[in-house]
């Protein structure tokens, strides 16, 4: 069938077949993404994960003694009630009155094969003050009990993953103290130091902790103090501010970012939630992570797999537009184009998305998009010039394709306006087709046969010779 309806039917069948190819490309993107996740998991298993810092806090260990009436049984089996002395040892945790965190978050990219891991190193200071509790401040099991022993207070800093720890110094009132591993606060790990006697006389401790720690994923700080402040700077220009509190001030530049968080105990229950988890000695991660945090993450500016997947969502529209315009041009110019030639043009467009994925893993998304566009547009333009027997027609078709691919790149780079830009692109293309064909007699085209190639004539037979 050579009429318009016949060509349209063939075109629809080709688009359906090419759509199956698009689904195959999207499946390939999913497989590559799963390979990346497996590779990242294998690497991050040996790297520190999200870092979650809480502290410093003061831990006061004390012993409480009291008299209790209990039932006792002697050797003869006789039961009686006697007064006995009991002792219990407790850890009383004092949260800081103020906490001021300043530092830099330096990107530390790691690579495994084709995949990159965004790690970081935090280099900063945790400054603040703590009130030293007296004997009357310590909670008791019974009102008539007595405090019979108080150990020297300890300062403790809890970390979610000490594998990333590279340097730590704790100074109290300007004097450096010895730091050692600590246990018993319900977190994954902790560091502690004993407060010297001379620092306890004033009743208030001023601390300054120097901390250098690495991690992957999020950097989190639990705002335990009554007044909390965290100022972070970084040369990485692509932060993701997450967590329960967004920065009150932030400045994102091409050369990096600065961010400032502030909150008080009136606005967050982080201290209470964290204390409850510690006092229950809970090892459930969900309980510990229930506390509010100041959080930031360094992210890749371009996720090539997300962008490639978003690009394939427009593949069906691009193939349909290209083949549809090709068919209209064929009918209007009364030219002869075979279905195989339609299929080859559509296949070249399909290969564009596969090239985009493969190249972006090696040379970045922007460069890969340019290279794939030049390759496929050049190939299609050269092929169509031969099919339509005109270099100008091939060049014009290639220019149209280049314009469409340029519009697609703009859509991919503007995620928030993708729907608006995509709808506008479809409208503009439709409007251009309608304007270009406004004078076309479609009724005539549905009945006019496309020109056939003239049949090769058989050579005329030589006239028979007549005898003289």
C-alpha positions as CSV (number, residue, x, y, z in Angstrom):
1,X,0.0,0.0,0.0
2,X,1.5,3.3,-1.1
3,X,-1.0,5.8,0.1
4,X,-0.7,8.0,3.1
5,X,-2.5,5.5,5.3
6,X,-0.2,2.8,4.2
7,X,2.8,4.8,5.0
8,X,1.4,5.8,8.4
9,X,0.7,2.2,9.2
10,X,4.3,1.2,8.4
11,X,5.6,4.1,10.4
12,X,3.5,3.1,13.4
13,X,4.9,-0.4,13.2
14,X,8.4,0.9,13.0
15,X,7.9,3.2,16.0
16,X,6.5,0.2,18.0
17,X,9.6,-1.9,17.1
18,X,12.0,1.0,18.0
19,X,10.1,1.5,21.3
20,X,11.1,-2.0,22.3
21,X,14.6,-1.0,21.6
22,X,14.2,2.0,23.8
23,X,13.0,-0.2,26.7
24,X,16.1,-2.4,26.1
25,X,18.3,0.7,26.5
26,X,16.5,1.7,29.7
27,X,17.1,-1.8,31.0
28,X,20.8,-1.5,30.2
29,X,20.9,1.8,32.2
30,X,19.3,-0.1,35.2
31,X,21.8,-2.8,35.0
32,X,24.7,-0.3,34.9
33,X,23.2,1.4,37.9
34,X,23.0,-1.8,39.8
35,X,26.6,-2.6,39.0
36,X,27.6,0.8,40.3
37,X,25.7,0.2,43.6
38,X,27.4,-3.2,44.0
39,X,30.8,-1.6,43.3
40,X,30.2,1.2,45.8
41,X,29.0,-1.2,48.4
42,X,32.1,-3.3,48.1
43,X,34.3,-0.2,48.5
44,X,32.4,1.6,51.2
45,X,32.5,-1.7,53.2
46,X,36.1,-0.8,53.9
47,X,35.5,3.0,54.2
48,X,33.8,4.9,57.0
49,X,30.1,5.5,56.3
50,X,28.0,8.5,57.4
51,X,29.6,10.3,60.3
52,X,27.4,11.3,63.2
53,X,29.0,13.3,65.9
54,X,27.5,13.9,69.3
55,X,29.3,15.7,72.1
56,X,31.2,16.7,74.0
57,X,29.3,15.6,77.1
58,X,30.4,15.2,80.7
59,X,29.9,11.8,82.4
60,X,29.9,11.8,86.2
61,X,30.2,8.3,87.7
62,X,29.0,8.0,91.3
63,X,28.0,5.4,93.8
64,X,24.8,5.6,95.8
65,X,24.3,3.8,99.1
66,X,21.0,3.2,100.9
67,X,19.3,0.9,103.4
68,X,16.7,-1.5,102.3
69,X,14.4,-4.0,104.0
70,X,14.5,-7.3,102.3
71,X,13.3,-10.9,102.9
72,X,16.3,-13.2,103.6
73,X,16.5,-17.0,104.3
74,X,19.0,-18.4,106.7
75,X,20.8,-21.8,106.4
76,X,18.0,-23.5,108.3
77,X,15.4,-22.3,105.7
78,X,13.9,-19.8,108.1
79,X,12.7,-16.6,106.4
80,X,12.9,-13.2,108.1
81,X,13.0,-9.5,107.2
82,X,16.3,-7.7,107.7
83,X,17.7,-4.3,107.0
84,X,20.6,-4.5,104.5
85,X,22.9,-2.0,102.9
86,X,22.8,-1.7,99.1
87,X,25.0,0.3,96.7
88,X,24.4,1.3,93.0
89,X,26.7,2.9,90.6
90,X,25.3,5.3,88.0
91,X,26.6,7.4,85.1
92,X,25.1,10.9,85.1
93,X,25.4,12.7,81.7
94,X,25.6,16.4,81.5
95,X,24.9,18.0,78.1
96,X,26.9,21.1,77.1
97,X,25.5,24.6,77.7
98,X,26.9,25.9,74.4
99,X,28.4,24.2,71.4
100,X,30.2,26.0,68.5
101,X,31.4,23.9,65.6
102,X,33.6,25.4,62.9
103,X,35.5,23.6,60.2
104,X,36.0,22.7,56.5
105,X,34.5,19.8,54.6
106,X,37.1,18.8,52.0
107,X,36.0,16.5,49.1
108,X,37.9,13.2,48.8
109,X,36.8,11.4,45.7
110,X,37.6,7.7,45.3
111,X,37.4,5.7,42.1
112,X,36.7,2.0,41.5
113,X,36.8,1.1,37.8
114,X,34.4,3.4,36.0
115,X,32.6,4.5,39.2
116,X,33.5,7.3,41.6
117,X,32.7,7.6,45.3
118,X,32.2,10.9,47.0
119,X,34.0,10.9,50.3
120,X,35.0,13.8,52.6
121,X,37.2,14.9,55.4
122,X,36.1,17.2,58.1
123,X,38.8,19.3,59.7
124,X,37.5,21.6,62.5
125,X,36.9,22.5,66.1
126,X,34.2,21.8,68.6
127,X,34.1,24.5,71.3
128,X,31.8,24.9,74.2
129,X,31.2,24.9,77.9
130,X,29.9,22.4,80.4
131,X,28.7,22.8,84.0
132,X,30.3,20.4,86.5
133,X,27.6,18.8,88.7
134,X,27.8,18.8,92.4
135,X,26.6,16.0,94.8
136,X,23.3,17.6,95.2
137,X,22.7,17.7,91.4
138,X,23.0,13.9,91.0
139,X,19.8,12.0,90.7
140,X,19.1,9.3,93.4
141,X,17.1,6.1,93.5
142,X,15.8,6.9,96.9
143,X,15.4,10.2,98.8
144,X,17.2,8.8,101.9
145,X,20.2,7.5,100.0
146,X,23.7,8.9,100.3
147,X,26.4,9.6,97.7
148,X,29.4,7.7,99.0
149,X,31.8,8.0,96.0
150,X,32.3,10.2,93.0
151,X,34.8,9.5,90.3
152,X,36.6,12.2,88.4
153,X,34.3,13.4,85.6
154,X,35.0,12.3,82.0
155,X,34.5,14.1,78.8
156,X,33.2,11.9,76.0
157,X,32.8,12.4,72.3
158,X,30.7,9.9,70.4
159,X,31.2,9.0,66.7
160,X,29.3,6.7,64.5
161,X,32.4,5.3,62.8
162,X,35.8,5.7,64.3
163,X,37.5,4.1,61.2
164,X,37.5,7.6,59.7
165,X,39.2,9.2,62.7
166,X,42.5,10.7,61.7
167,X,43.2,13.2,64.5
168,X,41.6,14.2,67.8
169,X,42.7,16.5,70.6
170,X,40.7,17.6,73.6
171,X,41.7,20.7,75.6
172,X,40.1,21.9,78.8
173,X,40.7,25.5,79.9
174,X,43.6,25.6,77.4
175,X,45.3,22.4,78.6
176,X,45.5,19.4,76.3
177,X,44.3,16.1,77.8
178,X,45.1,12.5,77.0
179,X,42.4,10.9,74.8
180,X,41.5,7.2,74.8
181,X,38.7,5.0,73.6
182,X,35.5,5.0,75.6
183,X,32.5,2.7,76.0
184,X,29.1,2.7,77.5
185,X,27.1,5.5,75.8
186,X,25.0,3.4,73.5
187,X,26.7,4.8,70.3
188,X,28.9,2.9,67.9
189,X,32.0,4.2,69.5
190,X,33.2,7.0,71.7
191,X,36.4,8.8,72.8
192,X,37.0,10.0,76.4
193,X,39.3,11.9,78.6
194,X,39.4,12.4,82.4
195,X,39.0,15.9,83.7
196,X,41.9,17.0,86.0
197,X,41.1,18.2,89.5
198,X,42.3,21.7,89.0
199,X,39.9,22.2,86.1
200,X,36.9,21.3,88.4
201,X,37.4,24.1,90.9
202,X,35.5,26.8,88.8
203,X,32.5,24.6,88.3
204,X,32.4,25.3,84.6
205,X,34.6,23.7,81.9
206,X,35.5,25.3,78.6
207,X,36.5,22.7,76.0
208,X,38.1,22.9,72.6
209,X,38.2,19.7,70.5
210,X,40.3,19.5,67.4
211,X,38.8,16.8,65.1
212,X,39.9,15.5,61.8
213,X,37.6,12.7,60.5
214,X,36.7,11.2,57.2
215,X,33.5,9.7,56.0
216,X,31.2,9.0,53.0
217,X,27.7,10.1,52.6
218,X,26.4,12.5,55.2
219,X,28.2,14.6,57.8
220,X,25.9,14.9,60.8
221,X,26.1,16.8,64.1
222,X,23.6,16.2,66.9
223,X,22.8,19.6,68.5
224,X,23.0,18.5,72.2
225,X,23.7,21.9,73.8
226,X,21.3,24.6,75.0
227,X,22.8,26.8,72.3
228,X,24.1,25.2,69.1
229,X,26.0,26.7,66.2
230,X,27.8,25.0,63.3
231,X,29.6,26.9,60.5
232,X,30.9,24.8,57.6
233,X,32.9,25.8,54.5
234,X,33.9,23.7,51.6
235,X,35.6,24.1,48.2
236,X,32.9,21.7,46.7
237,X,30.2,23.7,45.0
238,X,27.4,21.0,45.1
239,X,26.2,20.5,48.7
240,X,22.9,18.8,49.7
241,X,21.5,20.3,52.9
242,X,19.5,17.6,54.6
243,X,18.6,16.6,58.2
244,X,16.1,18.2,60.5
245,X,17.5,21.8,60.4
246,X,18.4,23.7,57.2
247,X,21.1,26.3,57.4
248,X,20.0,29.7,58.5
249,X,22.6,31.2,56.2
250,X,24.2,29.7,53.1
251,X,26.3,30.9,50.2
252,X,26.9,28.6,47.3
253,X,29.5,29.7,44.8
254,X,31.2,28.2,41.8
255,X,34.3,27.7,44.1
256,X,32.5,26.2,47.0
257,X,30.0,27.0,49.7
258,X,29.6,28.3,53.3
259,X,26.7,27.4,55.6
260,X,25.6,28.3,59.1
261,X,23.3,26.3,61.3
262,X,21.9,27.6,64.6
263,X,19.3,26.3,67.1
264,X,18.6,26.1,70.8
265,X,17.2,23.4,73.1
266,X,13.8,25.2,72.9
267,X,13.6,24.3,69.2
268,X,14.9,20.7,69.3
269,X,14.5,17.6,71.4
270,X,17.8,16.2,70.2
271,X,19.4,16.3,73.7
272,X,16.5,14.5,75.3
273,X,16.1,11.9,72.6
274,X,19.9,11.2,72.6
275,X,19.9,10.9,76.4
276,X,17.0,8.5,76.4
277,X,18.7,6.3,73.9
278,X,22.0,6.3,75.9
279,X,20.3,5.6,79.2
280,X,18.5,2.6,77.7
281,X,21.8,1.5,76.2
282,X,20.0,0.9,73.0
283,X,21.8,-0.6,70.1
284,X,19.0,0.0,67.7
285,X,20.1,2.4,65.0
286,X,16.6,3.8,64.5
287,X,16.5,4.9,68.1
288,X,19.9,6.6,68.0
289,X,19.2,8.4,64.7
290,X,15.8,9.7,66.0
291,X,17.7,12.7,67.4
292,X,17.7,15.9,65.3
293,X,20.8,16.7,63.3
294,X,22.6,19.4,61.4
295,X,23.5,17.5,58.2
296,X,25.2,18.2,54.8
297,X,26.3,15.9,52.0
298,X,28.7,16.5,49.1
299,X,27.0,15.2,46.0
300,X,28.0,14.7,42.4
301,X,26.8,17.6,40.3
302,X,25.7,15.2,37.5
303,X,24.4,11.7,38.0
304,X,25.0,10.3,34.5
305,X,22.6,7.4,35.0
306,X,19.8,9.6,36.2
307,X,20.3,11.9,33.3
308,X,20.6,9.1,30.8
309,X,17.4,7.5,32.1
310,X,15.7,10.9,31.9
311,X,16.9,11.3,28.3
312,X,15.4,7.9,27.3
313,X,12.0,9.1,28.5
314,X,12.1,11.5,25.5
315,X,13.3,8.9,23.1
316,X,9.9,7.8,21.9
317,X,8.9,11.4,21.2
318,X,12.1,12.1,19.3
319,X,11.8,9.0,17.1
320,X,8.2,9.7,16.4
321,X,8.9,13.3,15.5
322,X,11.8,12.5,13.3
323,X,10.1,9.7,11.3
324,X,6.9,11.6,11.1
325,X,8.6,14.6,9.6
326,X,10.5,12.3,7.3
327,X,7.3,10.8,6.1
328,X,5.6,14.2,5.6
329,X,8.6,15.4,3.6
330,X,8.4,12.2,1.5
331,X,4.8,12.6,0.7
332,X,5.0,16.4,0.0
333,X,7.9,16.0,-2.4
334,X,6.4,12.8,-4.0
335,X,9.6,10.9,-3.3
336,X,10.1,7.2,-2.8
337,X,11.5,6.1,0.6
338,X,11.6,2.4,1.6
339,X,10.5,1.2,5.1
340,X,14.0,-0.2,5.7
341,X,15.4,3.4,5.3
342,X,12.9,4.6,7.9
343,X,14.1,1.8,10.2
344,X,17.8,2.7,9.7
345,X,17.1,6.3,10.6
346,X,15.2,5.3,13.7
347,X,17.9,2.8,14.7
348,X,20.5,5.6,14.4
349,X,18.5,7.6,16.9
350,X,18.2,4.7,19.2
351,X,22.0,4.2,19.1
352,X,22.3,7.8,20.3
353,X,21.0,6.9,23.7
354,X,23.3,3.9,24.0
355,X,26.3,5.9,22.9
356,X,25.4,8.6,25.5
357,X,25.4,6.0,28.3
358,X,28.6,4.3,27.3
359,X,30.6,7.5,26.6
360,X,29.4,9.3,29.8
361,X,31.0,6.7,31.9
362,X,34.4,7.7,30.5
363,X,34.3,11.3,29.6
364,X,31.5,12.9,31.5
365,X,27.8,13.6,30.5
366,X,28.2,16.9,28.8
367,X,31.1,15.8,26.5
368,X,29.4,12.4,25.9
369,X,26.2,14.2,24.9
370,X,28.0,16.4,22.4
371,X,30.0,13.5,20.9
372,X,26.9,11.2,20.6
373,X,24.9,14.1,19.0
374,X,27.6,14.9,16.5
375,X,28.0,11.2,15.5
376,X,24.3,10.4,15.2
377,X,23.2,13.7,13.6
378,X,26.1,13.6,11.1
379,X,25.3,10.0,10.2
380,X,21.6,10.6,9.7
381,X,22.2,13.8,7.8
382,X,24.7,12.0,5.4
383,X,22.3,9.1,5.0
384,X,19.2,11.3,4.3
385,X,21.2,13.4,1.8
386,X,21.7,10.2,-0.2
387,X,18.1,9.0,0.2
388,X,16.6,12.3,-0.8
389,X,19.3,12.9,-3.4
390,X,20.1,16.4,-2.1
391,X,22.9,17.6,0.1
392,X,20.8,20.6,1.1
393,X,17.9,18.5,2.2
394,X,20.2,16.3,4.3
395,X,21.8,19.3,5.8
396,X,18.5,20.8,6.7
397,X,17.3,17.6,8.3
398,X,20.5,17.3,10.3
399,X,20.1,20.9,11.4
400,X,16.6,20.1,12.6
401,X,17.8,17.1,14.5
402,X,20.7,19.1,16.1
403,X,18.1,21.7,17.3
404,X,16.0,18.9,18.8
405,X,19.0,17.4,20.6
406,X,20.0,20.8,21.9
407,X,16.5,21.3,23.3
408,X,16.7,17.9,24.9
409,X,20.0,18.8,26.6
410,X,18.4,22.0,28.0
411,X,15.5,20.0,29.4
412,X,17.8,17.5,31.1
413,X,19.8,20.3,32.7
414,X,16.7,22.0,34.1
415,X,15.1,19.3,36.2
416,X,12.6,21.6,37.9
417,X,11.3,23.0,34.6
418,X,11.6,19.7,32.6
419,X,7.8,19.3,32.2
420,X,7.3,22.9,31.1
421,X,10.3,22.8,28.6
422,X,9.2,19.4,27.2
423,X,5.7,20.5,26.7
424,X,6.9,23.7,25.0
425,X,9.2,21.7,22.7
426,X,6.3,19.4,21.6
427,X,4.1,22.4,21.0
428,X,6.7,24.3,18.9
429,X,7.4,21.2,16.8
430,X,3.7,20.6,16.2
431,X,3.2,24.2,15.4
432,X,6.0,24.2,12.9
433,X,4.6,21.1,11.2
434,X,1.1,22.6,11.0
435,X,2.4,25.9,9.6
436,X,4.6,24.1,7.0
437,X,1.7,21.9,5.8
438,X,-1.2,24.4,6.1
439,X,-1.7,24.5,2.3
440,X,-1.2,20.8,1.7
441,X,-4.1,18.9,0.1
442,X,-4.1,15.8,2.4
443,X,-7.2,14.5,0.8
444,X,-5.4,14.3,-2.5
445,X,-2.4,12.6,-0.9
446,X,-4.5,9.8,0.5
447,X,-5.4,8.8,-3.1
448,X,-2.3,9.6,-5.0
449,X,0.1,6.8,-5.6
450,X,3.8,7.6,-5.0
451,X,5.9,7.4,-8.2
452,X,7.3,4.0,-9.0
453,X,10.6,3.5,-10.6
454,X,10.2,3.0,-14.3
455,X,10.4,-0.6,-15.3
456,X,13.5,-1.5,-17.3
457,X,12.4,-1.9,-21.0
458,X,13.4,-5.0,-22.8
459,X,15.7,-4.3,-25.8
460,X,13.8,-4.1,-29.1
461,X,14.2,-7.2,-31.3
462,X,16.1,-6.6,-34.5
463,X,13.9,-6.8,-37.6
464,X,14.1,-10.1,-39.4
465,X,16.1,-9.9,-42.6
466,X,14.3,-10.6,-45.8
467,X,15.8,-12.7,-48.4
468,X,16.9,-10.8,-51.5
